[in-house]
């Protein structure tokens, strides 16, 4: 009886260790994705700012040239 209980606890512990490892990996991947997306947003904001500064922004209600 005691051996069975110990085996069950060891199995649960092993599963939890594997699960935590998988979560750590997923968190690291999400952190990298967030970093990449923030950089992309920064670059897009700079591009939009450069266009507005160069007079390329359209006036409200003005249709873009592709219409």
C-alpha positions as CSV (number, residue, x, y, z in Angstrom):
1,X,0.0,0.0,0.0
2,X,2.7,2.5,1.0
3,X,4.8,1.5,-2.1
4,X,1.8,2.2,-4.4
5,X,1.3,5.6,-2.8
6,X,4.9,6.5,-3.2
7,X,4.9,5.4,-6.9
8,X,1.8,7.5,-7.5
9,X,3.4,10.6,-5.9
10,X,6.6,10.1,-7.9
11,X,4.5,9.8,-11.1
12,X,2.6,13.0,-10.3
13,X,5.8,14.8,-9.5
14,X,7.4,13.7,-12.8
15,X,4.3,14.9,-14.7
16,X,4.5,18.3,-12.8
17,X,8.2,18.7,-13.6
18,X,7.6,18.0,-17.3
19,X,4.6,20.4,-17.3
20,X,6.5,23.2,-15.6
21,X,9.3,22.7,-18.2
22,X,6.9,23.0,-21.0
23,X,5.3,26.1,-19.5
24,X,8.8,27.7,-19.1
25,X,9.5,27.0,-22.7
26,X,6.2,28.5,-23.8
27,X,6.7,31.6,-21.7
28,X,10.2,32.1,-23.2
29,X,8.8,31.8,-26.7
30,X,6.0,34.3,-25.8
31,X,8.5,36.7,-24.3
32,X,10.5,36.6,-27.5
33,X,7.4,37.1,-29.6
34,X,6.4,40.1,-27.5
35,X,9.9,41.6,-27.9
36,X,9.7,41.1,-31.7
37,X,6.2,42.6,-31.9
38,X,7.2,45.7,-29.8
39,X,10.1,46.3,-32.1
40,X,7.9,46.0,-35.2
41,X,5.4,48.4,-33.6
42,X,8.2,50.9,-32.9
43,X,9.4,50.7,-36.5
44,X,5.9,51.2,-37.9
45,X,5.3,54.2,-35.6
46,X,8.6,55.7,-36.9
47,X,7.5,55.1,-40.5
48,X,4.2,56.7,-39.9
49,X,5.8,59.6,-38.1
50,X,8.3,60.1,-41.0
51,X,5.4,60.1,-43.5
52,X,3.5,62.7,-41.5
53,X,6.6,64.8,-41.2
54,X,7.1,64.6,-45.0
55,X,3.6,65.7,-45.7
56,X,2.5,62.3,-47.0
57,X,-0.4,62.0,-44.6
58,X,-3.8,62.5,-46.1
59,X,-6.2,65.1,-44.8
60,X,-9.3,63.8,-43.0
61,X,-11.9,62.8,-45.5
62,X,-9.4,62.8,-48.4
63,X,-9.3,59.6,-50.3
64,X,-6.0,57.8,-50.8
65,X,-4.7,57.7,-54.4
66,X,-5.6,54.1,-54.9
67,X,-9.4,54.8,-54.8
